[in-house]
Structure formats: C-alpha cells, structure tokens
Amino acid sequence: MAGSGSGERKWQYPLIRKGKYYKWRSWLSYVYLIFFFAGPFLRINGQPLLLLDFVNKHFVIAGQAFWPQDIFLFMLASLVFIVCIVLFTLAFGRMFCGWICPQTIFMEMVSRKIEIWIEGDANKRKKLDAGPWTREKLFKKWAKHKLFFMVSFLIANTFLAYLIGSENLIKIITEPLSRHWIGLAGILVFTTIFYLVYSQVRELVCTVICPYGRLQSVLIDEHTLVVAYNDVRGEPRSRLLRNMDPSDIKGDCVDCNLCVAVCPTGIDIRNGTQIECVNCTICIDACDHVMDKINKPRNLIGYFSENMIHAGEKPSFTRRMKAYAVVIIILIGVLSYFIFSRKDMDMTVMRGAGMLYQEQKGGYISNVYNAEIINKTSKTRSVIIRAEDPAIKVKYIQAPGIINKGDETKTVFFIMIPATKIHAFKTDVRLQLISGNKIIQTITTSFVGPIND
C-alpha cells in the first residue's frame, strides 16, 4: 500500500509490463484524452458537447441545454447514474477505476509515462530518489515537474472550459488579464490542485481519498468479476530454481513477486480482493508474461469471481443484477421520455384569482390572466400570446416581450371573447405561445362569463 506501519509515506515505483490489457487501456486512454481536450470546443446544433456552468445554473449535455427549471431531470439522471454504478460494480467490481477514471488515465497513461521518459524505469527512479542531489538529479526533477505543471495547466484550462464555456476561456486567454482576475485565479487554483495530485498525492487518491473503493467492498459478492489470483491453481507457491525437478513444483505460482512490483497501489493481489485494487490489469499482463516463460497456461491472475475459482462456476447474470437491470431500463425510459418531450419554451397560464369577468366595449367579455413563460434555449426569444380562435382577442396589460436565454418572464393580459360566442358559464380557450412565427406551445385555459341566451 501507500503507507507503512510507522505512518511514513511509502512511495511506489511500479514496473511497467506491456501486454494485451495494457495496450487496450492505452488505446482507450488515447480516445479519452482526445475527447477530453476537444470536448469544450465540439458543438451539436450550436451547443457545446458538455457544459456544467454551476454559477449561472446552465447545463448542456450532448447539445441539450438545461436550466434550473429542469432540476427534476438532473435528480432523475443522478438516480439513474447511481443505480448504474451499483449494477456495474456488482458485475465487474472496480473496473471503472482502472479503465475509465480520469485520475487513473492521467496518472498512469500521462504522468507515469512522462516520469519513465525522463527518469527511467522503476529501479532507476528509486535509485535516483535515494541518491544525493547531483546536477543530473536536479535537471531530471526540474524537467519532470515542469512537464507535470504544464500538463496540469492544460488540464486546468480544459476543465475550466467545461465549467464556463470555451468562449469565456478564450476571452480569459486573449483579453487583458485585468478583466479576468477571477478566471485567472480559477486556472491557477485548478492547476495547483492537479499538479499536486499527479506529482505528490498520486495513488493515495485511489487508496485513501476516493470513496468508491469503500463502496466496492460493500457491493461486490461471490459472483462479481474482479481482477483476482486463482489460488486453487497457484497454491502452494514454489520458487523456480535451476535444475529443479518438475515434480517438486506444486502450484503454478513461482513466487516471483512481479505482480506486486507492477501494482501502482502496491498491493499483493494474491492476498485476495482488496479495496486498494483498481482493476488496472497490469498484474495480469505481468503474470501472463511469466507463465509464457515457464510454459504454463495464462490467466493465473485474471478476471474471476470467487465462485469461478472455488466452485468452478461460469460467469452468470444473477437475479440481483437482473433486478437492477430492469430498474435501470425503466429509469432510462422515464428519463428519455422527459428529455425528448421537453419543450424549448414553457408557458403556465392562470386566471386572475378572485375575479369573475368584465364587460368591455364592442360587446366583449373579458377575463384577466397571469402567465409565466420560461425560455429554456440558449438564444434570446421574442414571444407573443394569441388565441387559436381568431374571434378571441388577447389584450396585454404587461406584454411578455423579449426573454433572455435561460430566463423567465411574467405577463398579464385580458382574454376578450364576443358575448355572442359565450354559451356556458365556463368556456375552454386555447392559447398559443408564438416565437418567430412558430407555434411553440398550445395550452387550454378556462374562461368564465355570462351565458348568452
């Protein structure tokens, strides 16, 4: 682990053994990094791919804009996300941490590669740290930490672009800094945080800080697929020595400790499932390499469940997993319905409380109404309200006018109906919300008036 019995920090110097899993993770990380750095500048129908502007309460996901009025959608989406995490962890343990988590990708696929490029492999890095401060050591440490800071600065700018939008980030970069002290401070704060994480905190994020490891220990069971050591096949261990009689070798594990040497969190996978294991699979590649050398089958360490190792079971989709899958499908269906049925603008109309009707000139009867109109788009909209029936007039007391993006407005108006068209105490009136000669929404409200005999 990342600590010792005395409480002193134990720095990790993991070896790198490149196998099929490492190559798959590398390619996945390249795709992730491309999307991460390009994400704030990608547009869908003029909207960013992802924007999480908490200050202005403006959120965009896959080109769909959301405002505070859509908070229930975020609550529902959060519920779906939590259930998905539970199901995924039940089925595959902490695989997310080793393959998708930004911390692992930037630590192992960016920072670690920079470190190896400048300081060398694990043994050279360990020797360098233990040695005196020479000119070579000073240069290597300066070069490494300079690159760490530059990468952290780039990550901080990209991260900030997801929070304030790429347009605002470009303004901070191109305009005089005196206009953007807050933005500059934000970049420096995020840069410092990312730099400290990747240069100092490192694997402690996964083993101590992140709560997901603790969550995993509660959720996994004997059916969960995790990176595990097949102790039935590997035990008892025996070191492979020259001129050893093959009959003296009991288990397939030759106790080379390479699985420990390559682990970025410093655990021994042979001790069973541990919350510090991020399922990065590098121990699988290392062990497979050894098994190839001694002509033994691969997958002494691999993706196994406890029942696969000790009961000989095949991977199965348990009842609990099926139940969560059904819940997820239902929640995603409900969430999709609300998202796709969601309107760009929304109008709520209420007849004036405590008021019946008024007689107007020209033989009209009127009712007063209050309306609230919400603009959920990212564009300023000019709107009007009119009745679907041309004989019915709408007379504003307070016109709606222009509504800014993500804003709302209130309007007060009369609905005026010719007395000759009123044949019941209550009459249904259909009102249209119009923007740019386009009918955005049609709603029905009730109108009260004297019955025309």
Secondary structure as UniProt FT lines:
FT   TURN            5..6
FT   HELIX           20..38
FT   HELIX           39..41
FT   STRAND          43..44
FT   TURN            45..46
FT   STRAND          47..48
FT   STRAND          50..53
FT   TURN            54..57
FT   STRAND          58..61
FT   TURN            62..63
FT   STRAND          64..66
FT   HELIX           68..70
FT   HELIX           71..92
FT   TURN            93..94
FT   HELIX           95..99
FT   HELIX           102..106
FT   HELIX           107..111
FT   HELIX           112..119
FT   HELIX           122..130
FT   HELIX           135..164
FT   HELIX           166..174
FT   HELIX           177..179
FT   HELIX           181..196
FT   HELIX           197..201
FT   TURN            202..203
FT   HELIX           205..209
FT   HELIX           212..219
FT   TURN            222..223
FT   STRAND          226..229
FT   HELIX           231..234
FT   TURN            242..243
FT   HELIX           246..248
FT   HELIX           258..261
FT   TURN            264..265
FT   HELIX           269..271
FT   TURN            275..276
FT   HELIX           282..293
FT   TURN            294..295
FT   STRAND          301..304
FT   HELIX           306..310
FT   HELIX           319..341
FT   STRAND          345..351
FT   TURN            353..354
FT   STRAND          358..360
FT   TURN            361..363
FT   STRAND          364..375
FT   STRAND          381..387
FT   TURN            390..391
FT   STRAND          393..398
FT   STRAND          402..403
FT   TURN            405..406
FT   STRAND          408..418
FT   HELIX           419..421
FT   STRAND          426..435
FT   TURN            436..437
FT   STRAND          438..448
//
